[in-house]
């Protein structure tokens, strides 16, 4: 990874939000709550947005 990506606040917030929503989704799945699918899907969307932003920053 390049330094511009690591110091970008938006990229960092997308990655942290993605990780947190994935963790919440796993805990909801363990507790047999049906909302876990929503959090996992949100995590995948946030990760895709973060990867897209990192790609734009490195070009």
Secondary structure, 3 states (H helix, E strand, C coil): CCHHHHCCHHHHHHHHHHHHHHHHHHHHHHCCCCCHHHHHHHHHHHHHHHHHHHHHHHC
